[in-house]
Protein backbone atom coordinates (compact mmCIF):
# COMPACT_ATOMS: atom_id res chain seq x y z
CA UNK A 1 0.00 0.00 0.00
CA UNK A 2 2.57 2.49 1.10
CA UNK A 3 5.70 2.92 -1.04
CA UNK A 4 7.65 1.73 1.99
CA UNK A 5 5.69 -1.54 2.00
CA UNK A 6 4.83 -1.00 5.63
CA UNK A 7 2.59 -2.99 7.91
CA UNK A 8 -0.10 -1.92 10.32
CA UNK A 9 2.49 -2.06 13.10
CA UNK A 10 6.28 -2.14 13.10
CA UNK A 11 9.07 -2.59 15.60
CA UNK A 12 10.49 0.64 17.00
CA UNK A 13 13.66 1.57 15.13
CA UNK A 14 15.86 1.63 18.18
CA UNK A 15 18.67 -0.42 19.60
CA UNK A 16 18.48 -2.86 22.49
CA UNK A 17 15.24 -3.82 24.17
CA UNK A 18 13.58 -0.57 23.03
CA UNK A 19 13.64 -2.02 19.50
CA UNK A 20 11.26 -4.79 20.60
CA UNK A 21 8.38 -2.35 21.16
CA UNK A 22 5.54 -2.31 18.63
CA UNK A 23 4.62 1.10 17.23
CA UNK A 24 2.01 2.21 14.67
CA UNK A 25 3.21 2.18 11.06
CA UNK A 26 0.31 2.32 8.60
CA UNK A 27 -2.06 2.35 11.58
CA UNK A 28 -2.87 5.68 13.20
CA UNK A 29 -2.37 4.20 16.68
CA UNK A 30 -2.00 0.89 18.44
CA UNK A 31 -5.18 -1.19 18.06
CA UNK A 32 -8.02 -1.38 20.51
CA UNK A 33 -8.78 -4.88 21.80
CA UNK A 34 -12.23 -6.36 22.33
CA UNK A 35 -13.27 -7.50 25.81
CA UNK A 36 -12.73 -11.16 24.90
CA UNK A 37 -9.27 -10.37 23.50
CA UNK A 38 -10.04 -11.94 20.13
CA UNK A 39 -10.58 -8.83 18.00
CA UNK A 40 -8.12 -6.04 17.29
CA UNK A 41 -9.45 -2.86 15.70
CA UNK A 42 -7.04 -0.71 13.70
CA UNK A 43 -7.55 2.72 12.15
CA UNK A 44 -5.41 3.52 9.09
CA UNK A 45 -3.51 6.79 8.93
CA UNK A 46 -5.20 9.32 6.64
CA UNK A 47 -2.11 9.63 4.42
CA UNK A 48 -1.71 5.93 3.53
CA UNK A 49 -1.83 5.53 -0.25
CA UNK A 50 -1.01 2.87 -2.80
CA UNK A 51 2.16 3.52 -4.79
CA UNK A 52 1.95 4.49 -8.49
CA UNK A 53 0.43 3.57 -10.84
CA UNK A 54 -2.59 3.05 -8.56
CA UNK A 55 -1.93 6.15 -6.40
CA UNK A 56 -5.16 6.03 -4.44
CA UNK A 57 -5.85 6.12 -0.72
CA UNK A 58 -5.80 2.74 1.00
CA UNK A 59 -9.02 1.62 2.69
CA UNK A 60 -9.88 -0.86 5.41
CA UNK A 61 -11.27 -3.17 2.72
CA UNK A 62 -7.78 -3.32 1.17
CA UNK A 63 -6.27 -4.50 4.45
CA UNK A 64 -9.07 -7.04 4.86
CA UNK A 65 -8.49 -8.36 1.33
CA UNK A 66 -4.74 -8.67 1.98
CA UNK A 67 -5.29 -10.66 5.17
CA UNK A 68 -7.87 -12.92 3.50
CA UNK A 69 -5.51 -13.55 0.57
CA UNK A 70 -2.67 -14.42 2.95
CA UNK A 71 -4.90 -16.95 4.73
CA UNK A 72 -6.29 -18.35 1.48
CA UNK A 73 -2.78 -18.91 0.09
CA UNK A 74 -1.63 -20.34 3.44
CA UNK A 75 1.32 -17.94 3.35
CA UNK A 76 4.16 -18.21 5.82
CA UNK A 77 2.99 -16.69 9.11
CA UNK A 78 -0.71 -17.21 8.34
CA UNK A 79 -1.02 -19.37 11.47
CA UNK A 80 -0.34 -16.25 13.55
CA UNK A 81 -3.68 -14.84 12.37
CA UNK A 82 -5.86 -17.92 12.89
SULWO-V220874 format. One record per residue. SS is DSSP state (hx for helix, st for strand, lp for the rest). OMEGA is omega in radians with two decimals (999 if undefined). NEAR is the number of other C-alpha atoms within 10 Angstrom. Layout:
BEGIN
ss & omega & near
SS & OMEGA & NEAR
SS & OMEGA & NEAR
END
This chain:
BEGIN
ss & omega & near
lp & 3.14 & 20
lp & 3.10 & 17
lp & 3.12 & 11
lp & -3.08 & 9
lp & -3.10 & 9
lp & 3.05 & 14
lp & 3.10 & 13
lp & 3.10 & 18
st & 3.09 & 18
st & 3.02 & 16
st & 3.11 & 13
lp & 3.13 & 15
lp & -3.07 & 12
lp & 3.13 & 10
lp & 3.07 & 8
hx & -3.09 & 7
hx & 3.10 & 8
hx & 3.13 & 11
hx & 3.12 & 13
hx & -3.10 & 13
lp & 3.05 & 12
st & 3.11 & 13
st & 3.09 & 17
st & 3.05 & 20
lp & 3.04 & 19
lp & 3.07 & 24
st & 3.11 & 20
lp & -3.11 & 17
lp & 3.01 & 15
lp & -3.06 & 16
lp & 2.94 & 15
st & -3.10 & 12
st & 3.11 & 12
lp & -3.13 & 10
lp & -3.12 & 7
lp & 3.09 & 6
lp & -3.06 & 8
lp & -3.09 & 7
lp & 3.04 & 11
st & 3.13 & 10
st & -3.13 & 10
lp & 2.97 & 18
lp & 3.12 & 16
st & 3.00 & 17
lp & -3.13 & 17
lp & -3.04 & 12
lp & -3.13 & 11
lp & -3.10 & 20
st & 2.97 & 17
lp & 3.09 & 17
lp & 3.05 & 15
lp & 0.22 & 10
lp & -3.10 & 6
lp & 3.04 & 9
lp & 3.08 & 13
lp & 3.10 & 12
st & 3.06 & 15
lp & -3.13 & 19
lp & 3.11 & 16
hx & 3.13 & 11
hx & 3.09 & 9
hx & 3.10 & 12
hx & 3.12 & 15
hx & -3.14 & 11
hx & 3.11 & 11
hx & 3.12 & 12
hx & 3.12 & 13
hx & 3.12 & 14
hx & 3.13 & 13
hx & 3.13 & 16
hx & -3.14 & 17
hx & -3.14 & 10
lp & -3.09 & 9
lp & -3.13 & 11
lp & 3.10 & 10
lp & -3.12 & 9
lp & -3.12 & 10
hx & -3.14 & 15
hx & 3.12 & 10
hx & -3.09 & 7
hx & -3.09 & 9
lp & 999 & 6
END
